[in-house]
């Protein structure tokens, strides 16, 4: 029987860095994201507009900021990948072993694990956005929402 893959263990050829002792800025999480993905290996590598419905639950204090967003077909979602390692500077692709600098990859492993996804807005129910196209873990903290005006 093969051993389960350890998503957090460095792979051969990866280079680790030291994290600073203090942070440079603070963030306010404005809600949380609900997806069907409980484990990293369950998450798709890219979101799909035909994927499952997901919920973006905005804190009640920020609900007024949603005014007018219902007129948009697509929304940019910024979120904090709270379960990701932050100390790997050179990563190797699983399987190939090819090395890349963290900034040359879309990997969740990065010094500031902030992600951005363009999602299809299905509807808004109170302070909750129902969307398709997310690729993050259930319970991921929400940083920001922006209307998307770019090409799809």
Residue pairs with C-beta under 8 A, 6 or more apart in sequence:
5 41
5 94
7 40
7 41
8 85
10 16
10 88
11 91
11 92
11 94
11 97
12 92
12 97
13 90
13 92
13 97
13 99
14 88
14 90
14 91
14 92
14 99
15 88
15 89
15 90
16 87
16 88
16 89
17 87
17 88
17 89
17 111
18 87
19 86
19 87
19 111
27 80
27 143
29 80
29 141
29 142
29 143
30 58
30 59
30 62
30 142
30 143
30 144
30 145
31 56
31 57
31 58
31 59
31 62
31 127
31 141
31 142
32 57
32 139
32 140
32 141
32 142
33 54
33 55
33 56
33 57
33 77
33 79
33 134
33 136
33 138
33 139
33 140
33 141
33 142
34 54
34 55
34 56
34 57
34 138
34 139
35 43
35 52
35 54
35 134
35 136
35 137
35 138
35 140
36 42
36 52
36 54
36 138
37 43
37 135
37 136
37 137
37 138
38 137
38 138
39 137
40 83
40 108
40 137
43 135
43 136
43 137
44 51
44 135
45 106
45 135
46 135
47 117
47 118
47 119
47 132
47 133
47 134
47 135
48 132
48 133
49 119
49 120
49 132
49 133
49 152
50 132
51 132
51 133
51 134
52 132
53 122
53 130
53 131
53 132
54 119
54 130
54 131
54 132
54 133
54 134
55 128
55 129
55 130
55 131
56 77
56 119
56 128
56 129
56 131
56 142
56 145
57 127
57 128
57 142
58 65
58 66
58 127
58 128
58 129
58 142
58 145
59 127
60 127
62 127
63 126
63 127
65 145
66 124
66 127
66 129
66 145
69 75
69 121
69 124
69 129
69 145
69 147
70 121
70 123
70 124
72 121
72 147
72 148
73 120
73 121
74 118
74 119
74 120
74 121
74 147
74 148
74 152
75 118
75 119
75 121
75 129
75 131
75 145
75 146
75 147
75 148
76 116
76 117
76 118
76 119
76 145
76 146
76 147
76 148
77 116
77 117
77 118
77 119
77 131
77 134
77 142
77 144
77 145
78 114
78 115
78 116
78 142
78 143
78 144
78 145
78 146
79 114
79 115
79 117
79 136
79 140
79 141
79 142
79 143
80 113
80 114
80 115
80 140
80 141
80 143
81 108
81 113
81 114
81 115
81 136
81 137
81 140
82 113
82 137
82 139
82 140
82 141
83 108
83 137
84 108
84 109
84 110
84 113
85 109
86 109
86 110
86 111
86 112
86 113
87 111
88 102
88 109
89 101
89 102
90 99
90 100
90 101
90 102
91 99
91 100
91 101
91 102
91 105
91 107
91 109
92 98
92 99
92 100
93 100
102 109
102 110
102 111
103 110
108 115
114 143
115 136
117 133
117 134
117 135
117 136
118 133
118 148
118 150
118 152
119 131
119 132
119 133
119 134
120 131
120 132
120 133
121 129
121 130
121 131
122 130
122 131
122 132
123 129
123 130
124 130
129 145
